[in-house]
Amino acid sequence: MRVAIPTKDGEIFLRYSETKEFTVYDVEIELVKAKEVVPLGDKTIAEFLTEQDINVVLCANIRSAGRTLLRTKRIELIYGVTGNADEAMIRYLSGEQLGTVEENALLRMEMDERI
């Protein structure tokens, strides 16, 4: 299984659609076997996820168009997740409940206040 998290300096990047890199984790039997920070470059996020054979995306804030795209590609999505990417990955693998719609709404309000 391959898990992608949009990141910047090891932290989950708040705006999924504006990310410049993903941290990609290769997971076998609930253990991380490899981790790599991969720049998006000139690819679209959809192209990147397809080329990287991503199965799961953990992210903070994602628009409905992004959610729809991931569903059509049969990529599991967990959003409303913030903080350190490695810590989020550990929590995901341990089966901890991550992200909620309420957290995502709160993130949007916080980002709107910063603008």
N, C-alpha and C positions, 0 to 999 in steps of 0.2 A: 504494500500500500504506500502511496505517496501523498504527503500532506504539504500544502503550500500555505504560507502565512505572509501577507504583505508587511514588510518591515522597513525600518530605518534605524540604524545603529542598534540593532538587537531588540527594538521595541516594536510592538504592533502599530503599523502606520494607520492613523485614524480614517483616512479617506481612501477606501479601496480603489476607486476609479482613477486616483491620481498617483498611485504607487509607482515607484521607479525600480523596485526590486522585490523579490519574494525569497523567503527562507524556505527551502524545500527539505523535507525530512523523509528518508526512506525508512519504513517501519516494517519489521517482521516479528510476528508473535508478540505484539505489544511492546517491542523494544526498538529504540531508534538505532538503526545500523549505520546511517550516514546522514550528514547535514551539510547543506551547501547554500550559500547566499548567491542567488542568480539574478543578475540585472535583467530588466525587461527589454532594454535596448529599444529598437524601433518596432518591435512586435506589439500587437494588441494583446490585451490580457487573455482573450479567448484563444488566440494563436499560441501564446505561451503555455497556457494550461493544457492544451491539446498536445503540443510538442513534448511537454514534460510528463505526460501521462498521469496527471494529478487526479486523485480519487476524492480528496477532502480539502476544503478551504476553510480556515479559521480566520475571521477578520473582525474589525470593529464596526464600521458603518458601511453599508452597501445599499445602493439604490435598487428599486424594484426591477429595473432592466437587467442589472447584474445578477440578481437572484434568479430571474427567469432564464437567463443564459446558462447559469450553472445547472439549473434543473434540466434544461434541454440536453445538456452534455452529460447528465446523470452523475454530477459531481455533488457529493454531500456538502452542505454549507452550514456552518455554525457561525453566527454573527452576534455582535454585541460583546465581543471579547476584547479586553484591553490589557495593557501591561507588557511584561517581558515575554517574547516569543517562546523561548525555551521553557519558561515556567508554564505558559499556556499549553504547550505540547505535553509536558509531564501531566498536567491536570487532565488533558484530553485522554491520554493513554490510561490514566488511572480510573477513568469512567466518571469523573466529576462532571456535574452539570455545568456547562459553559454557556454564557450569553443568553440573553432573553430579548424579546421585542422591547420590553420596557427599558432595558439598558441601552438599546440602540436609539430609542427615542430620546433618552437622556443625553446620549452622545451628540445627537443632532442639535439639541438645545444648547449644549456647552460650546459646540463649534460655532453656532450662529452668534453667540455672545462674543466670541473672539474676533469676529469679522467687523 
